[in-house]
């Protein structure tokens, strides 16, 4: 009895909470989940690949791999398989990682019927990209450019101004100081109590004192203009439609027909906004708001006259041919 009591006391001292044991438990749970998902994928036979690469917080390159398949009820299933570290991001390397994952899952590449990646050359390249390597082994694995990534790239190129970058910088500027964050939250509470509940700000990277001063001066000059407020209002309206479109494009059961339908709806709404009446209505609201908060009014740039030499050459070129073949200046 004494020996049994001693053994029980020894077990009580082991709580099994060391990091090694926890990692082992998590790995066993992960393998069990993947094993169950693999059974469903093998049952449905045909599948499509979804892969993307990114850098985590520890600056390690990670490849995310998911598989999409359709069950007997024609429901689209999208299962996340895992993250796989890699030191190289060439097309051959990424294709090799995908093939290794399929091999570990006992899935045949001959049953692959689709590939979905972003537009990076190492993924989408038709010669040495990952999709080209996999297509060379199974030509029925059709490559599809990710709809959501295409939308994201389009919005980046459409945003020609630096408004969003300044907003991001402003958030970091407030977040690096507890006093500035407190002032910002108090201002939000006074302006709109509903906004005071959201206290999340993006993290700020440490910078030197001199750069902080120049950063504050630059942000102050930018956000004191009515034109900056107008850019922000336009961005809120446009991104309000596109964010909802991005969510729809990332659903697991999205089809090409449905994706095109959502895109056409958003394009129709944006086209309806490109009218003189809508622009005037928005501009008047922004102008009044700028006057209420004492922003700098918008001033039109000074119209410069063209140089006399250029004006003379333009007038000399504006001629018409007479029926006799001679030229005369237009009045």
Beta strands, then each sheet from edge to edge (+ up, - down):
strand 1: 47-55
strand 2: 61-70
strand 3: 76-85
strand 4: 112-117
strand 5: 142-145
strand 6: 319-321
strand 7: 327-329
sheet 1: 3+ 2- 1+ 4+ 5+
sheet 2: 6+ 7-
end
